[in-house]
């Protein structure tokens, strides 16, 4: 009933993991004809960021890099880009002073859905202005694009491979994938619940090839609700990064409420909760941990939601009422 209230007729899938057990549900249409299933993959957009941030923290724990290292120490030597002296920590927390490239990309995603965006193409779109690193919170995918380059440079492998052998190496998250290196598979919920023809138009990715290649380490992943919930349960239990790393990631020292790849998703619920939200063409996502309740909540939809921060409210209230 809570899920139906949240969906309002849209396609939606959700998973709740609590001390009392695990529940998953799905409502609405995946593609205008077929009903959404709990194992439908959706684009999860910026819920990708906590996964990439956790990978960086694993590498910090392994001594491969340090949070206060300037990112230039870990970028390709031939990369011609002004990283503003930003540190790994400042990139994770969106305080690098580097503007976002994404607004320049977004305009073309609908008109050229099969375009393959290269990292060099995206960096060329970054405006020249820079704010002093560390001074101002400015959310943007450029930060995570640079972190992805650093991961690849340090490990000598593509980000997708590093993630799969690192933070995605736990059981039951095979359908939590990094596009376009990993390809979504049926069942899939189409953006805006449209016909499956849109999948071919977009090159076979969610929401499209252009969307996934331009998103990169900031927003390229797709998942079904149970797989994403399993990842968050392991992450919040200290099974992916150490409890000290988790605490540092979830420390919000300023009014912006953003830590290292995490922010407080608790505002509509008046309780302690950490996680992330995501927004893409035809998709919205909400995922996080409610430590006081010992629970994880994941909600995915293939439609627009006016209040993405509060999109899980009925489900969280139902959970807490139990």
C-alpha positions as CSV (number, residue, x, y, z in Angstrom):
1,X,0.0,0.0,0.0
2,X,2.9,2.4,0.8
3,X,4.6,1.6,-2.5
4,X,1.4,2.3,-4.4
5,X,1.0,5.6,-2.6
6,X,4.6,6.5,-3.5
7,X,4.3,5.5,-7.1
8,X,1.0,7.3,-7.9
9,X,0.5,5.1,-10.9
10,X,4.1,5.2,-12.1
11,X,6.4,2.2,-12.4
12,X,8.3,1.6,-9.1
13,X,10.3,-1.1,-7.4
14,X,11.5,-1.1,-3.8
15,X,13.4,-3.3,-1.3
16,X,13.4,-2.9,2.5
17,X,15.9,-4.9,4.6
18,X,15.3,-4.8,8.4
19,X,16.0,-6.9,11.5
20,X,12.6,-8.6,10.8
21,X,13.5,-9.7,7.3
22,X,13.6,-8.5,3.7
23,X,10.6,-7.2,1.7
24,X,10.5,-6.3,-2.0
25,X,7.6,-5.0,-4.0
26,X,6.9,-3.6,-7.5
27,X,4.0,-1.6,-9.0
28,X,3.1,0.0,-12.3
29,X,4.3,-0.6,-15.8
30,X,7.9,-1.3,-16.9
31,X,7.3,-0.5,-20.6
32,X,3.7,0.5,-21.1
33,X,2.7,-3.2,-21.3
34,X,4.5,-5.4,-18.9
35,X,4.2,-4.9,-15.1
36,X,7.3,-3.9,-13.2
37,X,9.1,-6.9,-11.5
38,X,11.2,-6.6,-8.4
39,X,14.2,-7.7,-10.5
40,X,13.8,-5.1,-13.1
41,X,16.9,-3.0,-13.7
42,X,16.6,0.8,-13.6
43,X,19.3,3.5,-14.1
44,X,20.2,4.6,-10.6
45,X,22.0,7.8,-11.7
46,X,23.9,9.5,-8.9
47,X,23.4,6.6,-6.5
48,X,26.6,5.5,-8.4
49,X,28.6,8.0,-6.4
50,X,28.6,6.2,-3.1
51,X,29.8,3.0,-4.8
52,X,32.7,4.9,-6.4
53,X,33.4,6.7,-3.2
54,X,33.6,3.4,-1.3
55,X,36.1,2.1,-3.9
56,X,38.3,5.2,-3.3
57,X,38.1,4.5,0.5
58,X,39.1,0.9,-0.1
59,X,42.2,2.2,-1.9
60,X,42.9,4.7,0.9
61,X,42.7,1.8,3.4
62,X,45.2,-0.2,1.2
63,X,47.6,2.8,1.2
64,X,47.3,3.3,-2.6
65,X,46.4,6.9,-2.1
66,X,45.4,9.3,0.7
67,X,42.4,11.6,1.1
68,X,44.6,14.7,1.2
69,X,46.7,13.8,-1.8
70,X,46.3,16.3,-4.7
71,X,44.5,14.4,-7.3
72,X,47.1,15.3,-9.9
73,X,49.5,12.9,-8.1
74,X,47.2,10.1,-9.4
75,X,46.1,11.3,-12.8
76,X,47.7,10.4,-16.1
77,X,50.8,12.5,-16.6
78,X,49.7,13.5,-20.1
79,X,46.3,14.8,-19.0
80,X,45.9,18.5,-19.9
81,X,43.4,19.6,-17.4
82,X,43.3,22.2,-14.6
83,X,42.4,20.2,-11.5
84,X,42.6,23.3,-9.3
85,X,45.0,21.7,-6.8
86,X,42.0,19.7,-5.5
87,X,42.5,16.8,-3.2
88,X,40.9,13.4,-3.3
89,X,38.8,14.5,-0.3
90,X,37.6,17.7,-2.0
91,X,36.6,15.7,-5.1
92,X,34.6,13.2,-3.0
93,X,32.8,16.0,-1.2
94,X,32.2,18.3,-4.2
95,X,34.5,21.0,-2.8
96,X,37.1,21.0,-5.6
97,X,36.1,24.4,-7.0
98,X,35.8,22.8,-10.4
99,X,32.6,23.4,-12.3
100,X,30.3,20.6,-13.7
101,X,30.4,19.6,-17.3
102,X,27.0,17.9,-17.2
103,X,24.7,20.9,-18.1
104,X,26.5,21.1,-21.4
105,X,25.9,17.4,-22.1
106,X,22.3,17.2,-20.9
107,X,21.0,19.3,-23.8
108,X,22.1,16.6,-26.4
109,X,21.1,13.4,-24.6
110,X,17.7,13.3,-26.1
111,X,18.8,14.2,-29.6
112,X,21.8,12.0,-29.9
113,X,21.1,9.0,-27.6
114,X,23.7,6.7,-29.2
115,X,26.6,9.1,-29.0
116,X,29.7,7.7,-27.2
117,X,31.1,10.4,-24.9
118,X,34.9,10.1,-24.2
119,X,36.5,11.4,-21.1
120,X,38.4,14.0,-23.1
121,X,35.2,15.2,-24.7
122,X,33.6,15.8,-21.3
123,X,36.6,17.5,-19.8
124,X,36.6,20.0,-22.7
125,X,33.1,21.0,-21.7
126,X,34.2,22.0,-18.2
127,X,34.0,25.8,-17.8
128,X,37.3,27.6,-17.2
129,X,36.3,29.3,-14.0
130,X,37.6,27.9,-10.7
131,X,36.7,28.6,-7.1
132,X,39.2,28.2,-4.4
133,X,39.4,24.4,-3.6
134,X,37.8,23.5,-0.3
135,X,35.8,26.7,0.1
136,X,32.5,26.1,-1.6
137,X,30.2,23.1,-2.0
138,X,29.3,22.7,-5.7
139,X,27.8,19.4,-6.7
140,X,29.0,18.1,-10.0
141,X,29.9,15.0,-12.0
142,X,33.3,16.4,-12.9
143,X,34.6,15.6,-9.5
144,X,33.8,11.9,-9.9
145,X,35.0,11.8,-13.5
146,X,38.5,12.8,-12.1
147,X,38.2,10.2,-9.3
148,X,37.5,7.6,-12.0
149,X,40.6,8.6,-13.8
150,X,42.6,8.3,-10.6
151,X,41.2,4.8,-9.9
152,X,42.2,3.7,-13.4
153,X,45.7,5.2,-13.2
154,X,46.5,3.7,-9.8
155,X,45.1,0.3,-10.6
156,X,46.0,0.2,-14.3
157,X,42.5,-1.2,-15.1
158,X,39.1,0.2,-16.2
159,X,36.9,1.5,-13.4
160,X,34.3,-1.2,-14.1
161,X,36.9,-4.0,-13.5
162,X,38.2,-2.4,-10.3
163,X,34.7,-2.0,-8.9
164,X,33.7,-5.6,-9.8
165,X,36.8,-7.0,-8.0
166,X,36.5,-4.4,-5.2
167,X,33.3,-3.0,-3.7
168,X,31.1,-5.1,-6.0
169,X,32.7,-8.4,-5.1
170,X,30.1,-9.2,-2.5
171,X,27.4,-11.9,-3.1
172,X,24.1,-11.0,-4.7
173,X,25.0,-7.8,-6.5
174,X,25.5,-9.1,-10.0
175,X,22.7,-6.9,-11.4
176,X,24.3,-3.8,-9.9
177,X,26.3,-2.9,-13.0
178,X,28.6,-0.2,-14.3
179,X,27.5,0.9,-17.8
180,X,28.6,0.8,-20.6
181,X,31.3,-1.7,-19.7
182,X,28.6,-4.0,-18.3
183,X,25.3,-4.3,-20.2
184,X,21.8,-4.3,-18.7
185,X,19.8,-7.4,-19.2
186,X,16.1,-8.3,-19.0
187,X,14.0,-7.6,-17.2
188,X,14.5,-3.8,-17.5
189,X,12.2,-0.9,-16.7
190,X,12.2,1.6,-19.6
191,X,12.6,5.3,-19.0
192,X,9.3,7.0,-18.4
193,X,7.7,3.6,-18.9
194,X,7.9,3.9,-22.6
195,X,7.9,1.1,-25.2
196,X,10.9,-1.2,-25.3
197,X,11.7,0.4,-28.7
198,X,13.4,3.1,-26.7
199,X,16.1,0.6,-25.6
200,X,17.2,0.0,-29.2
201,X,17.1,3.8,-29.9
202,X,19.5,4.3,-26.9
203,X,21.9,1.6,-28.0
204,X,20.8,-1.0,-25.4
205,X,21.6,1.0,-22.2
206,X,19.7,2.7,-19.4
207,X,18.7,5.4,-20.2
208,X,20.9,5.3,-23.3
209,X,24.5,4.9,-24.6
210,X,25.0,8.6,-24.5
211,X,23.6,8.8,-21.0
212,X,25.8,6.1,-19.6
213,X,29.0,7.2,-21.4
214,X,28.5,10.8,-20.3
215,X,27.7,9.9,-16.7
216,X,30.8,7.9,-16.0
217,X,31.8,7.4,-12.4
218,X,29.2,10.0,-11.3
219,X,26.0,8.3,-12.5
220,X,26.5,5.4,-14.9
221,X,25.2,2.5,-12.9
222,X,22.0,0.5,-13.2
223,X,20.5,-2.0,-10.8
224,X,17.4,-3.8,-9.6
225,X,16.2,-2.9,-6.1
226,X,17.2,-6.1,-4.2
227,X,20.8,-6.0,-5.6
228,X,21.2,-2.4,-4.6
229,X,19.8,-3.0,-1.2
230,X,22.2,-5.9,-0.6
231,X,25.1,-3.6,-1.4
232,X,23.8,-0.9,1.0
233,X,23.3,-3.5,3.7
234,X,26.9,-4.7,3.4
235,X,28.3,-1.2,3.1
236,X,26.5,0.1,6.2
237,X,27.5,-3.0,8.1
238,X,31.2,-2.2,7.6
239,X,31.7,-5.1,5.3
240,X,32.9,-3.1,2.3
241,X,34.9,-0.4,4.0
242,X,36.0,-0.2,7.6
243,X,33.8,1.4,10.2
244,X,36.3,4.3,10.5
245,X,36.0,4.9,6.8
246,X,32.2,4.7,6.9
247,X,32.1,7.2,9.8
248,X,34.3,9.6,7.8
249,X,32.2,9.3,4.7
250,X,29.0,9.9,6.7
251,X,30.3,13.0,8.6
252,X,28.4,16.1,7.6
253,X,30.2,19.2,9.0
254,X,28.4,21.9,7.1
255,X,24.9,23.0,6.1
256,X,25.1,21.3,2.7
257,X,25.0,18.0,4.5
258,X,27.4,16.2,2.1
259,X,30.2,14.0,3.3
260,X,32.4,11.8,1.1
261,X,30.0,10.4,-1.5
262,X,27.1,10.4,1.0
263,X,24.6,12.9,2.4
264,X,21.9,12.9,4.9
265,X,18.7,11.6,3.3
266,X,16.9,11.9,6.6
267,X,15.4,15.4,6.3
268,X,11.9,14.4,5.4
269,X,11.8,11.6,8.0
270,X,13.3,13.3,11.1
271,X,15.7,10.4,11.9
272,X,19.3,9.6,11.3
273,X,19.8,8.2,7.7
274,X,22.6,8.3,5.2
275,X,22.5,7.6,1.5
276,X,22.1,9.2,-1.9
277,X,19.5,10.1,-4.4
278,X,19.7,9.9,-8.2
279,X,18.0,11.6,-11.1
280,X,18.3,10.8,-14.8
281,X,16.2,11.1,-18.0
282,X,13.2,8.9,-17.1
283,X,14.5,7.6,-13.8
284,X,14.7,8.6,-10.1
285,X,16.3,6.6,-7.2
286,X,16.6,6.8,-3.4
287,X,18.9,4.5,-1.4
288,X,20.2,4.6,2.1
289,X,20.6,3.2,5.6
290,X,18.5,4.0,8.7
291,X,21.0,3.0,11.4
292,X,18.6,3.6,14.3
293,X,16.1,1.2,12.7
294,X,18.9,-1.2,11.6
295,X,17.4,-1.0,8.1
296,X,18.1,-0.3,4.4
297,X,15.6,1.2,2.0
298,X,15.9,1.3,-1.8
299,X,13.3,2.9,-4.1
300,X,13.6,3.0,-7.9
301,X,11.2,4.5,-10.4
302,X,11.0,5.0,-14.1
303,X,9.1,8.3,-13.9
304,X,9.7,11.8,-12.6
305,X,9.2,12.6,-8.9
306,X,8.7,16.1,-7.8
307,X,10.3,15.6,-4.3
308,X,13.1,13.1,-4.9
309,X,14.4,13.6,-1.4
310,X,11.0,12.6,0.0
311,X,10.0,9.9,-2.5
312,X,10.5,7.1,0.0
313,X,8.5,8.7,2.8
314,X,5.5,6.4,2.8
315,X,7.7,3.3,2.7
316,X,9.9,4.6,5.5
317,X,6.9,5.5,7.6
318,X,5.5,2.0,7.1
319,X,8.8,0.5,8.1
320,X,9.0,2.6,11.3
321,X,5.4,2.0,12.2
322,X,6.1,-1.7,12.5
